[in-house]
Amino acid sequence: MEPSASYQERACRLPGAVLWTKPALGRTGAARAGLVLPDGCMDLLWTEGRLLVAGPDTRAFHPGPGLRGPWAGVRFRPGAAPALLGVPAHELRDRRVELADLRSAAEVRRLTGHIDAAPDPAAALEALALRLAADAQPEDPLIRAVAASLAAGRSVAATAETVGLGARQLHRRSLAAFGYGPKTLARILRLQRALALARSGVPQAETAARTGYADQAHLARDVRELAGLPLTALLSS
């Protein structure tokens, strides 16, 4: 999520997850809502009367005029959400779907009503995420190792060797867990590392070198392809 004055994050009681909120926007709010950039994650979302799931993105998502909020979300770390939701990540790639499409409609209506009525909907959504995690199979440590390796900037080949998988096995496991293959995940996580450095004031040429790009032009191309905007525009937003 691209930050804004009204968007807030706080620690989530579910390990590795982030709890975020965004208040309702006015009539012109959709133009100010900000981009949601690819980050390798999936989110469980609440807005009044609805529970949704945001799948893993391969490109920037632009909130439309019907998505003014208010919103609360639990952002799961890469690879964690499919076990909780019971659906392979690649089936939700670049999609926002109703939770009722994945679980019992009656159950989702009950859960939605409970969160709508809660004094703190974000806390109620967090509690739902904790219940889903408690009912799910334990998170696959191999998938966590893959995500950690790629997030640290290691190559796909080195990651496959570390976790003891062949290229085809790693690709198949990655599709189910992350929504795309390891090369795409590595590219997205590299973008996030680069944005974090650039936002901290590191010059773009140094950012490119420190995050594994061939040069500053390579960084600029990757940012434009994944975010749809030049790096300077993202940094000034």
LINLINNOR-V690496 format. One record per backbone hydrogen bond with DSSP energy under -0.5 kcal/mol. NH is the residue of the N-H (numbers start at 1). CO is the residue of the C=O. E is the energy in kcal/mol with one decimal. If there is no record, write none. Layout:
{{NH | CO | E} {NH | CO | E}}
//
This chain:
{{2 | 35 | -3.0} {8 | 21 | -2.4} {10 | 19 | -2.7} {12 | 17 | -0.9} {15 | 13 | -0.6} {17 | 14 | -2.2} {18 | 75 | -2.0} {19 | 10 | -2.1} {20 | 18 | -0.5} {20 | 73 | -2.8} {21 | 8 | -2.5} {22 | 71 | -2.4} {23 | 6 | -0.5} {25 | 68 | -1.5} {29 | 26 | -2.0} {31 | 28 | -1.0} {32 | 28 | -0.5} {32 | 29 | -1.4} {33 | 29 | -0.7} {33 | 30 | -0.7} {36 | 61 | -2.2} {37 | 35 | -0.6} {42 | 76 | -0.6} {43 | 54 | -1.7} {44 | 74 | -2.3} {45 | 43 | -0.6} {45 | 52 | -3.0} {46 | 72 | -2.7} {47 | 50 | -1.9} {48 | 70 | -0.5} {50 | 47 | -3.1} {52 | 45 | -2.4} {53 | 97 | -2.7} {54 | 43 | -2.6} {55 | 53 | -0.6} {55 | 95 | -3.0} {60 | 226 | -1.0} {61 | 36 | -2.8} {63 | 34 | -0.7} {63 | 61 | -0.7} {67 | 64 | -1.9} {70 | 22 | -0.5} {71 | 22 | -3.5} {72 | 46 | -2.0} {73 | 20 | -2.6} {74 | 44 | -2.4} {75 | 18 | -3.1} {75 | 73 | -0.6} {76 | 42 | -2.7} {76 | 74 | -0.7} {80 | 77 | -2.3} {84 | 80 | -0.8} {84 | 81 | -0.6} {85 | 81 | -2.2} {86 | 82 | -2.2} {87 | 82 | -1.0} {89 | 176 | -3.0} {90 | 175 | -0.9} {91 | 88 | -1.3} {92 | 89 | -1.7} {93 | 90 | -0.8} {94 | 56 | -2.4} {95 | 92 | -1.9} {97 | 53 | -2.4} {99 | 51 | -2.8} {101 | 98 | -1.8} {102 | 99 | -1.9} {103 | 99 | -1.7} {108 | 104 | -2.4} {109 | 105 | -2.3} {110 | 106 | -2.0} {111 | 107 | -2.5} {112 | 108 | -2.8} {113 | 109 | -2.4} {114 | 110 | -2.1} {115 | 111 | -2.3} {116 | 112 | -2.8} {117 | 113 | -1.8} {118 | 114 | -0.6} {118 | 115 | -0.8} {124 | 120 | -2.0} {125 | 121 | -2.5} {126 | 122 | -2.3} {127 | 123 | -2.2} {128 | 124 | -1.8} {129 | 125 | -2.3} {130 | 126 | -2.2} {131 | 127 | -2.0} {132 | 128 | -2.5} {133 | 129 | -2.2} {134 | 130 | -2.2} {135 | 131 | -1.7} {136 | 132 | -0.8} {136 | 133 | -0.5} {144 | 140 | -1.8} {145 | 141 | -2.1} {146 | 142 | -2.2} {147 | 143 | -2.5} {148 | 144 | -2.5} {149 | 145 | -2.3} {150 | 146 | -2.5} {151 | 147 | -2.5} {152 | 148 | -1.4} {153 | 150 | -1.5} {154 | 149 | -2.1} {159 | 155 | -2.3} {160 | 156 | -2.7} {161 | 157 | -2.1} {162 | 158 | -2.2} {163 | 159 | -2.2} {164 | 160 | -0.9} {165 | 160 | -2.2} {170 | 166 | -2.8} {171 | 167 | -2.1} {172 | 168 | -2.6} {173 | 169 | -2.8} {174 | 170 | -2.2} {175 | 171 | -2.3} {176 | 172 | -1.6} {177 | 173 | -2.0} {178 | 174 | -3.3} {179 | 174 | -1.2} {179 | 175 | -0.8} {180 | 174 | -0.7} {185 | 181 | -2.2} {186 | 182 | -2.7} {187 | 183 | -2.0} {188 | 184 | -2.4} {189 | 185 | -2.8} {190 | 186 | -2.1} {191 | 187 | -2.0} {192 | 188 | -2.0} {193 | 189 | -2.0} {194 | 190 | -2.5} {195 | 191 | -2.6} {196 | 192 | -2.0} {197 | 193 | -2.0} {198 | 194 | -2.8} {199 | 195 | -2.6} {200 | 196 | -1.0} {200 | 197 | -0.6} {201 | 198 | -1.4} {202 | 197 | -1.9} {207 | 203 | -2.8} {208 | 204 | -2.6} {209 | 205 | -1.9} {210 | 206 | -2.6} {211 | 207 | -1.3} {212 | 209 | -0.8} {213 | 208 | -2.3} {219 | 215 | -1.8} {220 | 216 | -2.5} {221 | 217 | -2.4} {222 | 218 | -2.3} {223 | 219 | -2.5} {224 | 220 | -2.2} {225 | 221 | -2.4} {226 | 222 | -2.4} {227 | 223 | -3.1} {228 | 223 | -0.6} {228 | 224 | -1.5} {229 | 223 | -0.6} {233 | 230 | -0.5} {234 | 230 | -1.7} {235 | 231 | -2.5} {236 | 232 | -1.4} {237 | 233 | -0.7} {237 | 234 | -0.7}}
//
